[in-house]
Amino acid sequence: MDIEHWSVLILVNLCNLLASLNDDVDIGYAAVDSICDYYTNLQNGTIPVKAKVQPGYLIDQLPTSAPENGQDFNEIQKDFNKLILPGITHWQSPSFFAYFPSNSTFECMIADILSSSVANPGFNWICSPACTELEQVVVEWTAKLLGLDKMFWGSSGIGGGVIMGSASDSAFTAGIAAREKALRYLSVENGVKPSDYGEIEIPESIRNEYSQKLVIYGSTQTHSLAAKTAVMLGLPFRAVPVSIEDNYSLTGQNLKEIIDKDISNGLIPFLIYATVGTTSTGAIDKIEEIGNLIKKKYPKTFLHVDAAWAGVAYALPNYRKNLKLNEVNEFANSFCTNFHKWGLTTFDCSIFCIKDRKDLTKALDVTPSYLRSKESDQGIVIDYRNWQPALGRRFRSIKLWFVLRSFGIKGFQEHLLRGIDHCQQLEKIIKESSNFEIVTPPSLTLIVFRLNPISSKEDIQLDDDELNLMNQDLFKALDLRCDIFLTQTMLHSKERNMYVIRIAMGGVHTKFSDVEEAWRIVEEEGQKILVKWKAQRAIE
Amino acid sequence: MDIEHWSVLILVNLCNLLASLNDDVDIGYAAVDSICDYYTNLQNGTIPVKAKVQPGYLIDQLPTSAPENGQDFNEIQKDFNKLILPGITHWQSPSFFAYFPSNSTFECMIADILSSSVANPGFNWICSPACTELEQVVVEWTAKLLGLDKMFWGSSGIGGGVIMGSASDSAFTAGIAAREKALRYLSVENGVKPSDYGEIEIPESIRNEYSQKLVIYGSTQTHSLAAKTAVMLGLPFRAVPVSIEDNYSLTGQNLKEIIDKDISNGLIPFLIYATVGTTSTGAIDKIEEIGNLIKKKYPKTFLHVDAAWAGVAYALPNYRKNLKLNEVNEFANSFCTNFHKWGLTTFDCSIFCIKDRKDLTKALDVTPSYLRSKESDQGIVIDYRNWQPALGRRFRSIKLWFVLRSFGIKGFQEHLLRGIDHCQQLEKIIKESSNFEIVTPPSLTLIVFRLNPISSKEDIQLDDDELNLMNQDLFKALDLRCDIFLTQTMLHSKERNMYVIRIAMGGVHTKFSDVEEAWRIVEEEGQKILVKWKAQRAIE
């Protein structure tokens, strides 16, 4: 399937879908105007990627309280175009290269309206059997699509997966499961015997003695979800330093040094967040080294692999080795990837898979009488509320079902390969540029670069402090423009700290010409910064 | 506005909206077929409220992996009708009386498709200024609609509100804020001085010494979200007993007894969940008593009021006194109500308001460089990621905006009053029934009853054990039927334990004739149980 053709088809279908047959009721037209004009304008560049608004723009335009009387729906829809769209940062723009993509597709728009039409809070199987079972099915489809080990499959009866709202939710849920698992482990070590049902109940005394000794680990490159989980659990997070020579990966050796220091202080490692595809540079942690350490030295420790962005690329068999799929399958207790980033599924759709579902249910099952049902009491169905922090949940699986069926595995793979191809083409261009350098090996669709006039005629080596200032100036200049949207980041490593700029491809509507145009703007702004900088140097 | 007329209008509009102009592209028709047929069939009773499916019905019908090639979208849509709808529990059915309603409206279906069309993860203001600002505006609209004190309003610059996914998320977030606040309090008590910026940093030593001494309180009637929050925070939850004479409310005296026992054991109360409208019976805790206790005796304690279901009724000025609005305004640190229950807004839309927003941001702000933006750095915008556990968030405010504008305050109030009227009419009917008793005073739209042949000619007083068994039999019989859906609950109190049945009204499509029909079924099944029971007694 031709993905670019598909994009156009999406637009046409959506317009047809929403067009109203009846001239008297023009609500349909308003929706068509809104969405079709919007996508057309995004495609032809009439709407720049970033909103031009200033803080407070909308607050100043809206009444300070709800209207007394109901208003005509037409008027409300018009206000969507007039007031809301101008304040949207256009993640669906072909020129969106900030953060990571948050792709939305036609299938998901339809899925969302169908989901609303049968709205329910989905906490129990009986809340809507279809919601629970479709989730079981499509999450298993994704586990197979990605090549996850059978232990992660729901059909194993032991592991399984669930759709969460975000990778933060997945990481936090892993954290709760990990803490309870470690405390059960400590209970056994302290002589607690299993109940008649074979369960270990954690005594209050064990909880009091050990809870505050538990420590979470990741690297300085781990997403803020780790530090935030630590805050929520009320436990410390160690951001282990990384090296440029390891391409910003968390290594077993670096981790071991920090853990052993903690252990010698009486602390207990219970949770490690390893990342496949870090946010800043797309780094892949040394999962085999970490996994072997856990196996040999820290058996109470739970390994959660956060592949929020990169994980969908496991759908490409040729990429599995580089992305360490075998290591994830061997060592991870749980795994997360977001289909709502690169994976064509409208936010929110974070896939969280775990090898032992009881790690979740033992920690999260709190069932009062009004939530009981005969099917649950018999243990023949899954109640997803016991797999997640909250009770209620949206019917998210329908989005993923529509996407996976419409695109098929091949269409999904073609979409991924297109983003990777864009990245490889851009890599060549940047490598030929005399003003820019790529600071880490490009990762799938992510390039991290900085302005560094290395081959300028002056032949002067600038140090990181100077380059950081120069690149901050460049980012500021780019950030003032509305026709480009990139993200900055500070790369901390043992060797040095570099202020760099990220360009993340993989948008569903992005053509390579959009990437080229973005790079043209970066070159243009870079050139201006260099002219200024040279003038400054001449004065000095 | 006539709400019943509105329901029909919704259906007509939706059909028109989705109908396709172009015969070649019949995707629109498929969506129309699906949603219009669905709502028509719900209204005329062709589709009973409960799904007739058995566990595994859908898993057995779907392929075990995603298709290799993309499929025709028409086929996928058809499968929604063929496979998904039969497995839906119809929360939008006029005969849905289980749990609490989860109303969905036309406005929200449109809002969801618009939200998908501009999909973004919404974590920063710059992620989409419109998303952040619309949320600020409509949450303030709700705060005013409900009569919440100005301290809860975002425009106060001190407090403010945010839309969460569920009341569980709100309660958990309150829990994190409360714990950090208590630890800051304890830090000050232990001599920690504010930083140059006036901030109290909690030393590791304080965290280690006090974290495991913190205790959460609610009643035996508090929603399971409290026990689950306790699990997630790794802290104990005390379910304080309640009395029938207090109508299942948590009282200051009962609470004080448990807290004082904990304090004498060296523990520290830091969080109380009070409820306005408990799930089981709609009880309202004695917020003034609890609040005064906190004020006078437990100043480290944070009071979160969970009004998940009943809170929207504050939109009715005449009901505010009974629902203790003044007490909430005076004593609560934070407050939650779900517009996605009775409040016409499709799941998910939980409003969480707090009097001091810094309680949230001090606990939840973890900002790495790649999430920084110039607007945030200047402190002139809200970044809602610092008000919630997860990073990413959906554009939920658009649903609420559409609902509040379409219905207006008056239409919203009329919808609420209609549900209350149904409840009052049903109350009369049950009171006249010789076989049933109402076990607690009806609350807004909730009636809790049990089969109890009090005025049967045998004139025999049955004890609770016998009645519990009899009502379990009744619930089992009702639960086997697909044309009625109620929920059971066990009412624990100091005096006795009663197995009872709940009927929760307030559905947006429910007419009083639907309530009457549900009650007819209850009477019919109750009669059968009584006949069986009398036959059984005759044998004995």
Contacts between the chains, C-beta under 8 A, distances in Angstrom:
chain1	res1	chain2	res2	distance
A	1	B	69	7.9
A	1	B	70	5.2
A	12	B	25	7.2
A	13	B	25	5.9
A	13	B	27	5.5
A	13	B	73	7.3
A	16	B	20	4.6
A	16	B	21	6.1
A	16	B	22	4.8
A	16	B	25	4.5
A	16	B	27	7.1
A	16	B	28	5.6
A	17	B	18	6.4
A	17	B	20	5.9
A	17	B	25	7.8
A	17	B	27	5.7
A	17	B	28	4.3
A	17	B	31	6.4
A	18	B	17	6.4
A	18	B	18	7.1
A	18	B	28	7.7
A	18	B	113	7.8
A	19	B	19	7.7
A	19	B	20	6.6
A	19	B	21	4.4
A	19	B	22	7.9
A	19	B	28	7.5
A	20	B	16	4.7
A	20	B	17	6.0
A	20	B	19	6.7
A	21	B	16	6.1
A	21	B	19	4.4
A	21	B	21	6.4
A	22	B	16	4.8
A	22	B	19	7.8
A	25	B	12	7.1
A	25	B	13	5.9
A	25	B	16	4.5
A	25	B	17	7.8
A	27	B	13	5.5
A	27	B	16	7.1
A	27	B	17	5.7
A	27	B	110	7.7
A	28	B	16	5.6
A	28	B	17	4.2
A	28	B	18	7.6
A	28	B	19	7.5
A	31	B	17	6.4
A	31	B	110	6.4
A	31	B	113	7.1
A	31	B	114	7.3
A	34	B	114	6.6
A	34	B	117	7.5
A	35	B	113	7.5
A	35	B	114	7.2
A	35	B	117	4.8
A	38	B	117	6.4
A	38	B	118	7.5
A	39	B	117	7.6
A	50	B	126	8.0
A	51	B	128	7.3
A	51	B	129	5.4
A	51	B	130	7.3
A	53	B	129	5.2
A	53	B	130	7.9
A	55	B	125	6.8
A	55	B	129	7.3
A	55	B	375	5.7
A	55	B	380	4.8
A	55	B	381	4.8
A	56	B	133	7.3
A	56	B	380	7.9
A	57	B	129	6.6
A	57	B	133	7.1
A	58	B	129	6.9
A	58	B	130	5.8
A	58	B	133	3.8
A	58	B	134	6.2
A	58	B	137	6.9
A	59	B	133	5.2
A	59	B	136	6.1
A	59	B	137	5.9
A	62	B	134	7.8
A	62	B	137	4.8
A	64	B	137	8.0
A	64	B	140	7.1
A	64	B	141	8.0
A	64	B	144	7.8
A	64	B	155	7.4
A	65	B	140	7.8
A	65	B	141	5.6
A	65	B	144	4.8
A	65	B	145	7.5
A	66	B	138	7.9
A	66	B	141	4.2
A	66	B	142	7.8
A	66	B	144	7.3
A	66	B	145	5.6
A	66	B	404	4.3
A	66	B	405	7.2
A	66	B	408	7.1
A	66	B	409	5.5
A	66	B	412	7.9
A	67	B	404	7.5
A	67	B	405	6.0
A	67	B	408	5.0
A	67	B	409	7.0
A	68	B	408	5.8
A	68	B	409	5.2
A	68	B	410	6.1
A	69	B	1	7.9
A	69	B	408	4.3
A	69	B	409	7.8
A	69	B	410	5.8
A	69	B	411	7.6
A	70	B	1	5.2
A	70	B	405	7.4
A	70	B	406	5.5
A	70	B	407	5.1
A	70	B	408	3.8
A	70	B	410	7.1
A	70	B	411	4.5
A	71	B	405	4.8
A	71	B	406	6.5
A	71	B	408	6.7
A	73	B	13	7.3
A	73	B	107	7.2
A	73	B	110	8.0
A	73	B	402	7.9
A	73	B	406	5.8
A	76	B	107	7.9
A	76	B	401	7.6
A	76	B	402	5.9
A	76	B	405	4.9
A	76	B	406	6.4
A	77	B	110	7.4
A	80	B	114	6.0
A	80	B	398	7.7
A	83	B	130	7.5
A	84	B	118	7.8
A	84	B	130	4.7
A	84	B	134	6.7
A	84	B	398	7.2
A	85	B	118	7.4
A	85	B	130	7.5
A	86	B	130	7.5
A	87	B	128	7.0
A	87	B	129	4.3
A	87	B	130	3.2
A	87	B	133	6.6
A	88	B	118	4.8
A	88	B	120	7.5
A	88	B	128	5.2
A	88	B	129	7.8
A	88	B	130	5.3
A	88	B	131	7.7
A	89	B	120	6.3
A	89	B	126	6.3
A	89	B	127	5.8
A	89	B	128	4.5
A	89	B	129	7.1
A	90	B	118	7.4
A	91	B	118	7.6
A	91	B	119	6.3
A	91	B	120	4.2
A	91	B	121	7.9
A	91	B	127	7.9
A	91	B	128	7.7
A	92	B	117	7.5
A	92	B	118	6.9
A	92	B	119	6.7
A	99	B	121	7.8
A	99	B	370	7.5
A	102	B	119	5.7
A	102	B	120	5.4
A	102	B	121	5.3
A	103	B	119	7.7
A	104	B	116	5.5
A	104	B	117	6.9
A	104	B	118	8.0
A	104	B	119	3.6
A	107	B	73	7.3
A	107	B	76	7.9
A	108	B	116	5.5
A	108	B	119	7.7
A	109	B	113	5.0
A	109	B	116	4.3
A	109	B	117	6.1
A	110	B	27	7.7
A	110	B	31	6.4
A	110	B	73	8.0
A	110	B	77	7.4
A	110	B	113	8.0
A	112	B	112	4.2
A	112	B	113	5.9
A	112	B	115	7.3
A	112	B	116	4.8
A	113	B	18	7.7
A	113	B	31	7.1
A	113	B	35	7.4
A	113	B	109	5.0
A	113	B	110	8.0
A	113	B	112	5.9
A	113	B	113	5.0
A	114	B	31	7.3
A	114	B	34	6.6
A	114	B	35	7.2
A	114	B	80	6.0
A	115	B	112	7.3
A	116	B	104	5.5
A	116	B	108	5.5
A	116	B	109	4.3
A	116	B	112	4.8
A	116	B	346	4.8
A	117	B	34	7.5
A	117	B	35	4.8
A	117	B	38	6.4
A	117	B	39	7.6
A	117	B	92	7.5
A	117	B	104	6.9
A	117	B	109	6.2
A	118	B	38	7.5
A	118	B	84	7.8
A	118	B	85	7.4
A	118	B	88	4.8
A	118	B	90	7.4
A	118	B	91	7.6
A	118	B	92	6.9
A	118	B	104	7.9
A	119	B	91	6.3
A	119	B	92	6.7
A	119	B	102	5.7
A	119	B	103	7.7
A	119	B	104	3.6
A	119	B	108	7.6
A	119	B	340	7.9
A	119	B	346	4.6
A	119	B	347	5.2
A	120	B	88	7.5
A	120	B	89	6.3
A	120	B	91	4.2
A	120	B	102	5.4
A	120	B	347	6.9
A	121	B	91	7.9
A	121	B	99	7.7
A	121	B	102	5.3
A	121	B	166	7.5
A	121	B	340	7.5
A	121	B	347	5.3
A	121	B	348	7.9
A	125	B	55	6.8
A	126	B	50	8.0
A	126	B	89	6.3
A	127	B	89	5.8
A	127	B	91	7.9
A	128	B	51	7.3
A	128	B	87	7.0
A	128	B	88	5.2
A	128	B	89	4.6
A	128	B	91	7.7
A	129	B	51	5.4
A	129	B	53	5.2
A	129	B	55	7.3
A	129	B	57	6.6
A	129	B	58	6.9
A	129	B	87	4.3
A	129	B	88	7.8
A	129	B	89	7.1
A	130	B	51	7.3
A	130	B	53	7.9
A	130	B	58	5.8
A	130	B	83	7.5
A	130	B	84	4.6
A	130	B	85	7.5
A	130	B	86	7.5
A	130	B	87	3.2
A	130	B	88	5.2
A	131	B	88	7.6
A	133	B	56	7.3
A	133	B	57	7.1
A	133	B	58	3.8
A	133	B	59	5.2
A	133	B	87	6.6
A	134	B	58	6.2
A	134	B	62	7.8
A	134	B	84	6.7
A	136	B	59	6.1
A	137	B	58	6.9
A	137	B	59	5.9
A	137	B	62	4.8
A	137	B	64	8.0
A	138	B	66	8.0
A	140	B	64	7.1
A	140	B	65	7.8
A	141	B	65	5.6
A	141	B	66	4.2
A	142	B	66	7.7
A	144	B	64	7.8
A	144	B	65	4.8
A	144	B	66	7.3
A	145	B	65	7.4
A	145	B	66	5.6
A	155	B	64	7.5
A	165	B	165	6.5
A	165	B	390	6.0
A	165	B	392	7.0
A	165	B	394	7.8
A	166	B	121	7.5
A	166	B	390	4.5
A	166	B	391	6.0
A	166	B	392	4.1
A	166	B	393	8.0
A	167	B	391	7.7
A	167	B	392	7.8
A	168	B	389	6.8
A	168	B	390	4.0
A	168	B	391	4.7
A	168	B	392	7.0
A	169	B	389	7.5
A	169	B	390	5.3
A	172	B	389	6.4
A	172	B	390	7.7
A	176	B	231	7.3
A	176	B	232	5.6
A	179	B	234	6.3
A	180	B	231	8.0
A	204	B	236	7.3
A	207	B	212	7.1
A	207	B	234	6.9
A	208	B	212	4.9
A	211	B	211	7.3
A	211	B	212	5.4
A	211	B	234	5.3
A	212	B	207	7.1
A	212	B	208	4.9
A	212	B	211	5.4
A	212	B	212	5.8
A	223	B	368	7.6
A	224	B	366	4.9
A	224	B	367	7.2
A	224	B	368	4.6
A	224	B	371	6.7
A	224	B	391	7.0
A	225	B	391	6.4
A	227	B	366	4.6
A	227	B	368	8.0
A	228	B	364	7.0
A	228	B	366	4.7
A	228	B	389	7.2
A	228	B	391	7.5
A	231	B	176	7.3
A	231	B	363	6.6
A	231	B	364	6.8
A	231	B	366	6.4
A	232	B	176	5.6
A	232	B	232	7.5
A	232	B	233	8.0
A	232	B	389	6.0
A	233	B	232	8.0
A	233	B	233	7.8
A	233	B	234	6.9
A	234	B	179	6.3
A	234	B	207	6.9
A	234	B	211	5.4
A	234	B	233	6.9
A	234	B	234	7.2
A	236	B	204	7.3
A	279	B	368	7.8
A	279	B	370	5.6
A	280	B	369	8.0
A	280	B	370	6.0
A	340	B	119	8.0
A	340	B	121	7.5
A	340	B	392	7.7
A	346	B	116	4.8
A	346	B	119	4.7
A	347	B	119	5.2
A	347	B	120	6.9
A	347	B	121	5.3
A	347	B	392	6.3
A	347	B	394	6.3
A	348	B	121	7.9
A	348	B	392	6.4
A	348	B	394	5.9
A	363	B	231	6.6
A	364	B	228	7.0
A	364	B	231	6.8
A	366	B	224	4.8
A	366	B	227	4.6
A	366	B	228	4.7
A	366	B	231	6.4
A	367	B	224	7.2
A	368	B	223	7.6
A	368	B	224	4.6
A	368	B	227	8.0
A	368	B	279	7.8
A	368	B	489	7.9
A	369	B	488	6.8
A	369	B	489	5.1
A	369	B	490	4.2
A	370	B	99	7.5
A	370	B	279	5.6
A	370	B	280	6.0
A	370	B	487	5.5
A	370	B	488	7.1
A	370	B	489	4.2
A	370	B	502	7.2
A	371	B	224	6.7
A	372	B	488	7.6
A	374	B	476	7.8
A	374	B	479	6.5
A	375	B	55	5.7
A	380	B	55	4.8
A	380	B	56	7.9
A	381	B	55	4.7
A	389	B	168	6.8
A	389	B	169	7.5
A	389	B	172	6.4
A	389	B	228	7.2
A	389	B	232	6.0
A	389	B	389	7.8
A	390	B	165	6.0
A	390	B	166	4.5
A	390	B	168	4.0
A	390	B	169	5.3
A	390	B	172	7.7
A	391	B	166	6.0
A	391	B	167	7.7
A	391	B	168	4.7
A	391	B	224	7.0
A	391	B	225	6.4
A	391	B	228	7.5
A	392	B	165	7.0
A	392	B	166	4.1
A	392	B	167	7.9
A	392	B	168	7.0
A	392	B	340	7.8
A	392	B	347	6.3
A	392	B	348	6.4
A	393	B	166	8.0
A	394	B	165	7.8
A	394	B	347	6.4
A	394	B	348	6.0
A	398	B	80	7.6
A	398	B	84	7.2
A	401	B	76	7.6
A	402	B	73	7.9
A	402	B	76	5.9
A	404	B	66	4.3
A	404	B	67	7.5
A	405	B	66	7.2
A	405	B	67	6.0
A	405	B	70	7.4
A	405	B	71	4.8
A	405	B	76	4.9
A	406	B	70	5.5
A	406	B	71	6.5
A	406	B	73	5.8
A	406	B	76	6.4
A	407	B	70	5.2
A	408	B	66	7.1
A	408	B	67	5.0
A	408	B	68	5.8
A	408	B	69	4.3
A	408	B	70	3.8
A	408	B	71	6.7
A	409	B	66	5.5
A	409	B	67	7.0
A	409	B	68	5.2
A	409	B	69	7.8
A	410	B	68	6.1
A	410	B	69	5.8
A	410	B	70	7.1
A	411	B	69	7.6
A	411	B	70	4.5
A	412	B	66	7.9
A	476	B	374	7.8
A	479	B	374	6.5
A	487	B	370	5.5
A	488	B	369	6.8
A	488	B	370	7.1
A	488	B	372	7.6
A	489	B	368	7.9
A	489	B	369	5.1
A	489	B	370	4.2
A	490	B	369	4.2
A	502	B	370	7.3
